[in-house]
Amino acid sequence: MVDHSVDTSETATKDAGYWSTNIRIIGICLAIWAIVSFGFGIILRPLLSGISVGGADLGFWFAQQGSILVFLALIFFYAWRMNRLDKQYGVDEE
Amino acid sequence: MDQFTLNLLFVGASFALYIGIAIWARAGSTSEFYAAGRGVHPVTNGMATAADWMSAASFISMAGLIAFTGYDNSSFLMGWTGGYVLLALLLAPYLRKFGKFTVSEFIGDRFYSKTARMVAVICLLVASITYVIGQMQGVGIAFGRFLEIDAFWGLLIGACVVFAYAVFGGMKGVTYTQVAQYCVLITAYTIPAVFISLQLTGNPIPALGLFGDHQGSGEPLLAKLNQIVTDLGFAEYTAAHGSTINMVLFTLSLMIGTAGLPHVIMRFFTVPKVSDARWSAGWSLVFIALLYLTAPAVGAMARLNISELMWPNGTDAPAVSVEQIETDPEYAWMATWQKTGLLGWEDKNGDGMIQYYNDANPDLQAKAEANGWAGNELTNFNRDILVLANPEIASLPGWVIGLVAAGGLAAALSTAAGLLLAISSAVSHDLLKGQLTPNMSEKSELMAARISMAAAIVVAVLLGLNPPGFAAQTVALAFGLAAASIFPALMMGIFSTRINNVGAVAGMLAGLVVTLVYIFLHKGWFFIPDTNMFTDADPLLGPIKSTSFGAIGAAVNFAVAYVVSGMTKETPQHIKDLVESVRIPRGAGAAVEGH
C-alpha cells in the first residue's frame, strides 16, 4: 500500500510536468493564432499598411489568406510537438 | 446536348455514387453506426470532416458575400478556419481519449449530472436543427434551379436522398459518402476558378492570381478592382469600412461556434488514436483551406468580371446596351438568372443602356446628372447566385456549369447528413438510452436513431418550406448557440477541475439564454417578423450585431460557471481523476457504451 502511494505521487508529478508543458505550448500557439487573425488581419492592419502585397496591403493578405496558412502550420506543429511530448513523458499510446 | 440534360447527368451521376457507397458501407452495430468502428484514417476523416463542415453557406454563399463587400467579409474566411485551431488544441484529443460516442455524454459524465447532459442535449438539438433547416433551404433552391423544377419538389427530392444514405448508412456510410462529396465539391469549386484566374491573370492558381497582375492592364488585379469599383461609387474593395469591434467579435463567434458544433466535434471520436485526433484536425483544415484560399479569389474576380461586363469599354465610355444583353451570347446568363427572380435590370432613363453604379453615393451625383443617369439600373443582384452563375459569367463550357451544380448539392447534402447523425445520436443515445429507457437493446437503439433521423428530416423539410427567416439568420442562431453553450462547457470540463455540476449547468443556461435573447431582440421573438425591438443596423449594444453576440455569450458562460462553482461544493475526487486521465493519451481504448 505504501509502495503504491509513492508510485502514484511520482506519476502525479510526472503528469503535472506533462500537463504544464502542454499548457505552455497551447498558450504560445493560441497567441500566434490571435496575432495573425485578430491582430494582423484586423486591429493592427493600419500599422502594416506600408507593406504592400500584390495590389493590397499585408493586413488584407493576412485577413484573406495568410491567417489560414498560419492556422494550418499551428495545428500540424502542435500535433507533431505533442506526439513527441507524449513519448518523452511515456504517456503515448504504444 | 443542352444545359438541362448536362446538369441532370452530372447531378444524377454524383448521386448514384453517394447512394452506392452508402449501400456498400451499411452499418451493422451501434458503434459502427455512430463512429464507424473507429477504423477511419486521419486523412480520410479529415476529408469527410471538410465535406461535413463546408455547407451550402461556404460553397454557394460565401464568395458572393466577399465579392460585394470585400475586406469586411474576411471574417468568414478567418472565422470558419480559425475554429479548427481551437478544436485541435483544446478539444479533439481529449474528447477522443474520453472515448464515448457523443458530446453530451462527455458533459454528463464530467459534470456528474444528468441535468448537465440534458441541457447539453437541448443546446445541441436546437443548434443542429436550425442549421439543418438552412441546409434544406439551400438544397431546395439548388435543385429547383438546376433541374428546373419548383423549389418545393427540389426540397422533397433532396430530403429523400439525405434520408436514404444517412438512415441506412450511419456514420460509416456517411464518412465514405462524404469523402466522395468532398472530391466532387472541391473539383466543382476549383475548375471554374482556375479558368477565370487564367483568363484574368494568366496564373493557374486562383489564390496566387488574386495577388497577381491583371492581364489586360498590367496593374495588380486588386488595384484594378479598387479603381473600377470606386469609379462606380462603391466602397473600395480592400479597405475596412465596418466597426473593428464588431468584426473581431463576429470572427471570434464564428471560430468558437465552429469548435462547438456537435457534428464537427463528433468526427474526432471516429479516429483510432488520440494522436490521430490531433492530425485529423490538421487534415480537415488542409481540405477546407483548398476551398477557403480559392474563395476570396473567386469573389474578387467575379466582381471584376461583372463590373467589366456592365462597362465593356471602361467606366468613362457608354455602358452596356440593353440590345447587347439580350442578343450577345456572353450575356446569356443574365436572361437565365432573370427567370429565377434573383437578378434584375431596368432601363430607368430609357437611353437603351444599363448603367451599373452606386446611386446612394453623393460623389457620383454630378457625374450621373451630367450623363443623364437616373439611378442604378442593375436593380437586383442576389449574392447567393454568384458562385453558381460564375462559370456562365466567365463564358465557361457547359460541363463546368453541370459540375458546379453537382458540387453545390454535394456541399448542402453532406452537411445535412452529418447534422442529422448528430441529432439522431442525441435523441437515441443521450435522451432515450441515457435517460428514459436505459435497458434498451442495441437493436432498438439503432432503430430509434433511424426513426429520430427521419423525424428530424420531416421537421427540417416543414420548416424549410416556411423558414423562420433567411438562411443567414438561421445560421447565426446555430453558431451563436454552439459558441455560447457547448464550447465553454467542453473546454472548462477539460482544463479546469474546479468547475462543478452546478457551475456548468448555470454557465450553459446563462450563455444560451443571453444569446437567444439578444438574437430575438434583433431578429424578432422566435423569428416572428416585426416582433424585434432593435435592428442590426442600430444594435442594442453599440456596434455589436446579433450575429457577433456568440462570443459574448461564451464569455458570460465562462464567468457564470466560475462564479457559481466557487460558491458551491467542490468537484468530487473521482471526477478530478477522470479529468486527469482525459489529459493523458495513454490508455485510450475503443469507445465504450454509456450507461
Interface residues (C-beta under 8 A of the other chain):
Chain A: D15 Y18 W19 N22 I26 C29 L30 W33 S37 F38 G41 I42 I43 R45 V53 G54 G55 A56 D57 F60 W61 A63 Q64 Q65 S67 I68 L69 F71 L72 L74 I75 F76 Y78 A79 M82 N83 D86 G90 V91 D92 E93
Chain B: Y71 S74 L77 M78 T81 G82 Y84 V85 A88 L89 L90 P93 A207 L210 F211 G212 D213 E219 P220 L221 L222 A223 K224 L225 N226 T238 A240 T244 M247 V248 T251 L252 K273 V274 S275 R278 W279 A281 G282 L285 V286 A289 Y292 L293 P296 E580 R583 I584 P585 R586 G587 A588
